[in-house]
Amino acid sequence: MIDKGEFGYQAVNVTAQRGDPKSLLAWFERMIRTLREAPEIGSGSTTHIDVPVPPGVLTHRADGPTGTMVFVHNLGTDDVEVDLSSLEPEADLPIDVLADRGYGELGKLGAVKVAGHGYRWIRLCRGSAW
């Protein structure tokens, strides 16, 4: 156990992490809540989305009885835009469910911005089972 310095248990502990919205603990708590609210991630079918993307960007989707989620992961260092307008007919009201930062309202599904090393999980629609 580290008992001194900036990484000692007096500075890095659950109580301190709970008070910091940017902590790793807070991120994991958001991730767990998101996974519970999006059962299509664990029970739906996952497929690659075939749209032109910049190098280092992965796009895929999860479709299930509870709805459809789209995932955009930027593994590169540069900010990018991914054109998801081909998915617009499937989108009831696309919203960010989880993202590495605030990107603003999506509105119509079109060019989606993602920061370097960023990610966006976007709900396209809710299914009838929800």
N, C-alpha and C positions, 0 to 999 in steps of 0.2 A: 504494500500500500504506500502511496506517495503521501507524505505528511507535511511537506514544506514546499514553498514556492507557488507559482501561479497555477500549477496543476494539482496542488495538494487538496485533500478532501474538504478542507475548510472553504475553498473557492469553487471546486467542481464537485457538486453533490446534487441530489435530486431536488432539494429545496431551492437551490439557486437556479437549476435548470427549469423548474416549473415557472419561475418568475421571469424567464427570458423567452419571449416569443420566437427568437431566432435560434434557440438551442436545438441540439440534436434530439433531445427528448421531446420537445414541442413538435418537431418535424415528424417523428415517429407517431406521436399521438394523432396528428392530422392524417397521416397515411393510414393508420388503423381505422379511424372514423370513415375515411373515404372508401376503403375496402369494404367495410360493413354496409355502407350506403350504395354500393355498386356491385351487387351479386353477379352481374353478367361477367365481371372480370374472372371470377373463379368457376362459374358454371356455363358460360357461353362459349361459342366457338371463336377462336382467334385467327385472324387472317391479315396478311400484308395488304396495305393499300397501295395500289399501283398508280402513283402520281409522280410527276417529275419532282425530285428533291435535290437540294444541294448535297455535295459530298459530306458524309458523316451524319446524315439525318435519317432516322428510322421512323416510319409511320406504320401503324397497325391499328386494328380495331377488334373489339369484342362485341359479339352479337348474342343476345340471349333473350329469353322470354320477358325479362325485366327491362330491356332496352338495348341501346347501342352506345358504346363509348369509343372515342377515337383518341389515339395516343400519338403525340409527336415528341420525339426525343432528339435533341441536338447534341451529338457527341463531339462536335467541333468547337473551336474557340470563338468563331465569328457569329454575330447575330445573323439570322436568316429569316426568310419568308417562305412558307410552303403554301401552294395554291390548293385549297381543299374545296373549291367551288363545285367540283364534280359531285360532291356529297350533299350539296345544298338541297336537292329534292328529297333526301331522306331526313333532313333536319327539321324537327318541329320548332324548337327554340334552343339553338346551341348555346351552351354555357360552359365556362371553365369550372371543373370540379376540383382540380388540383393543378397547381402551377408553381414554378420556382419563384415567381414574382407576380405582381399585378400587371396585367397586360391591357386592362380596360375591357369594355363590353365587346362581345363578338358581333352582335347584330346579325347580318347575313353572313353565311359561311363563305369565305373567299380566301384572300391572302392572310395567312395566320403567321404572326411574328413569334419567333422563339429566340431567346438570347443564347449566347455561347454557353455551352454546357447546361442549357435550360431544358425544360420539359413542360408540356401542357397535356392535361387529360380533359377531353371535351365530351360532354354528354350531348349526343345528337338528338335522342328521343327516349321517352319512357315507353316500355312495352305495356301490353294489356294486363300482364301478370302483376304489375306493380300496383 
